[in-house]
């Protein structure tokens, strides 16, 4: 009867890779378990990543200062492409609304008729258009 009432003995096993301090119950001292080789590698990798991330802002600043003009041009090109895509998407969405597409076509035809009447029918108005275009071209190029 006594054998049935005894509780089973629980044995604790500790992993050799434990990094927490072990308490030695017999002597009452604390001993630190050394980390395994794989943990040392992870610590080295962590230190390398930390040093790279620490110097990243300085490195990025040097690259930006060295290649400032090409980066700005590249950024403007990307921004213009994105803007063009957004405008085309908005126009496509407007084109799906009933009666908007025919209205835009009517406005375009009306403006074309007005432009031909205003600038292209008479010689004086054609000369005026030519001088206006050359003035705008000189302002853009920088001669004025």
C-alpha positions as CSV (number, residue, x, y, z in Angstrom):
1,X,0.0,0.0,0.0
2,X,2.8,2.3,0.8
3,X,4.3,1.9,-2.7
4,X,1.1,3.1,-4.3
5,X,0.9,6.3,-2.3
6,X,4.4,7.5,-3.1
7,X,4.6,10.3,-5.5
8,X,6.8,9.8,-8.6
9,X,10.2,11.5,-8.4
10,X,10.6,14.5,-10.7
11,X,14.1,15.0,-12.2
12,X,15.1,18.3,-13.7
13,X,17.3,18.3,-16.7
14,X,19.0,21.4,-17.9
15,X,20.1,22.2,-21.4
16,X,23.9,22.8,-21.8
17,X,23.0,25.8,-24.0
18,X,21.2,27.7,-21.3
19,X,22.3,31.2,-20.8
20,X,20.6,31.9,-17.5
21,X,22.7,31.5,-14.3
22,X,22.3,28.1,-12.6
23,X,21.7,27.9,-8.9
24,X,23.7,25.1,-7.3
25,X,21.3,23.9,-4.6
26,X,24.0,21.9,-2.7
27,X,26.5,24.6,-2.3
28,X,24.3,27.7,-2.6
29,X,26.5,29.3,-5.2
30,X,25.5,30.7,-8.6
31,X,27.5,29.6,-11.6
32,X,27.1,31.2,-15.1
33,X,26.8,28.8,-18.0
34,X,29.0,29.8,-21.0
35,X,27.1,30.5,-24.2
36,X,27.5,27.9,-26.9
37,X,29.4,28.5,-30.2
38,X,26.2,29.3,-32.2
39,X,25.2,32.0,-29.7
40,X,28.7,33.6,-30.0
41,X,28.2,33.7,-33.8
42,X,24.8,35.4,-33.4
43,X,26.4,37.9,-31.0
44,X,29.1,38.7,-33.6
45,X,26.5,39.1,-36.3
46,X,24.5,41.4,-34.1
47,X,27.5,43.6,-33.4
48,X,28.3,43.8,-37.2
49,X,24.7,44.7,-38.0
50,X,24.7,47.3,-35.2
51,X,27.9,48.9,-36.4
52,X,26.5,49.0,-40.0
53,X,23.3,50.6,-38.9
54,X,25.2,53.1,-36.7
55,X,27.2,54.4,-39.7
56,X,24.3,54.3,-42.2
57,X,23.1,57.9,-41.8
58,X,26.6,59.3,-42.3
59,X,27.2,57.0,-45.3
60,X,23.8,58.0,-46.9
61,X,24.6,61.7,-46.3
62,X,28.0,61.3,-48.0
63,X,26.4,59.6,-51.0
64,X,23.7,62.2,-51.3
65,X,26.2,65.1,-51.2
66,X,28.4,63.4,-53.8
67,X,25.6,62.5,-56.2
68,X,23.2,65.4,-55.4
69,X,22.4,66.5,-59.0
70,X,21.8,63.1,-60.5
71,X,19.7,62.0,-57.5
72,X,17.5,65.1,-57.9
73,X,17.1,64.5,-61.6
74,X,16.2,60.9,-61.0
75,X,13.7,61.9,-58.3
76,X,12.1,64.5,-60.7
77,X,11.8,61.9,-63.4
78,X,10.2,59.4,-61.0
79,X,7.9,62.0,-59.7
80,X,6.8,63.1,-63.2
81,X,6.1,59.5,-64.2
82,X,4.0,58.9,-61.1
83,X,2.2,62.2,-61.7
84,X,1.5,61.2,-65.3
85,X,0.1,57.9,-64.2
86,X,-2.2,59.5,-61.7
87,X,-3.5,62.1,-64.2
88,X,-4.1,59.3,-66.8
89,X,-6.0,57.3,-64.1
90,X,-8.1,60.3,-63.2
91,X,-8.9,61.0,-66.9
92,X,-9.8,57.3,-67.4
93,X,-12.1,57.5,-64.4
94,X,-13.7,60.7,-65.8
95,X,-14.1,59.0,-69.2
96,X,-16.2,56.3,-67.6
97,X,-18.8,58.8,-66.4
98,X,-21.6,59.1,-69.0
99,X,-21.7,62.3,-71.1
100,X,-18.3,63.5,-69.8
101,X,-16.3,62.1,-72.7
102,X,-18.5,63.7,-75.4
103,X,-18.5,67.0,-73.5
104,X,-14.7,67.0,-73.5
105,X,-14.6,66.2,-77.2
106,X,-17.0,69.0,-77.9
107,X,-14.9,71.4,-75.9
108,X,-11.7,70.3,-77.8
109,X,-13.4,70.8,-81.1
110,X,-14.6,74.2,-80.1
111,X,-11.2,75.3,-78.9
112,X,-9.6,74.1,-82.1
113,X,-12.1,76.0,-84.2
114,X,-11.4,79.2,-82.2
115,X,-7.6,78.7,-82.4
116,X,-7.8,78.4,-86.2
117,X,-10.1,81.4,-86.5
118,X,-8.0,83.5,-84.1
119,X,-4.4,82.7,-85.2
120,X,-4.3,80.9,-88.5
121,X,-6.7,82.5,-91.0
122,X,-5.0,85.9,-91.5
123,X,-1.4,86.8,-92.1
124,X,-1.3,89.4,-89.3
125,X,-2.6,86.9,-86.7
126,X,-0.1,84.3,-87.9
127,X,2.8,86.8,-87.4
128,X,1.4,87.7,-84.0
129,X,1.4,84.0,-83.1
130,X,5.0,83.6,-84.4
131,X,6.3,86.5,-82.3
132,X,4.4,85.2,-79.2
133,X,5.9,81.7,-79.6
134,X,9.4,83.1,-80.1
135,X,9.0,85.3,-77.0
136,X,7.9,82.3,-74.9
137,X,10.8,80.2,-76.3
138,X,13.3,83.0,-75.4
139,X,11.9,83.2,-71.9
140,X,12.2,79.4,-71.4
141,X,15.7,79.1,-72.9
142,X,16.8,82.1,-70.9
143,X,17.8,84.7,-73.5
144,X,15.4,87.3,-72.0
